[in-house]
Amino acid sequence: MYQCLRCGYVFTKEEMEEYFKDFKCPRCGYRILKKVRKEEPKVVKAI
């Protein structure tokens, strides 16, 4: 999942590649994107 920093639209990589060959927002065409991550913490097993 990616988020456009200009319009705030959240979309998948497949949706982005459907419209453009490079990394652009499908809605506004802005090239600066942010990778959206899960809010839950990553669980790491202690050694």
C-alpha positions as MATLAB code, in Angstrom:
seq = 'MYQCLRCGYVFTKEEMEEYFKDFKCPRCGYRILKKVRKEEPKVVKAI';
ca = [
       0.000    0.000    0.000;
       1.242    3.446   -0.946;
      -0.012    6.935   -0.078;
       0.368   10.079   -2.184;
       1.794   12.996   -0.200;
      -0.088   15.587   -2.279;
      -3.674   14.273   -2.338;
      -3.532   11.596    0.414;
      -4.888    8.836   -1.853;
      -4.044    5.290   -0.648;
      -3.551    2.645   -3.360;
      -1.809   -0.648   -4.150;
       1.222   -1.238   -6.352;
      -0.939   -3.083   -8.893;
      -3.314   -0.119   -9.171;
      -0.359    2.221   -9.699;
       1.213    0.024  -12.420;
      -2.151   -0.195  -14.201;
      -1.984    3.506  -15.113;
       1.768    4.265  -15.230;
       4.996    2.324  -15.793;
       6.799    4.260  -13.036;
       5.963    5.353   -9.484;
       3.181    7.951   -9.701;
      -0.121    8.526   -7.959;
      -2.974    7.165  -10.140;
      -5.223   10.069   -9.129;
      -3.015   13.178   -9.440;
       0.265   11.956  -11.026;
       2.471   13.178   -8.152;
       5.771   11.261   -7.887;
       6.465   11.495   -4.146;
       4.836    8.543   -2.365;
       4.929    7.067    1.128;
       4.855    3.351    1.915;
       1.929    2.652    4.277;
       2.764    0.062    6.923;
       0.647   -1.809    9.463;
       0.193   -0.094   12.808;
       0.714   -3.274   14.828;
       4.233   -3.773   16.224;
       6.464   -6.442   14.754;
       6.935   -9.408   17.128;
      10.540  -10.603   17.393;
      11.505  -13.734   19.314;
      14.182  -13.068   21.960;
      17.431  -14.983   21.684;
];
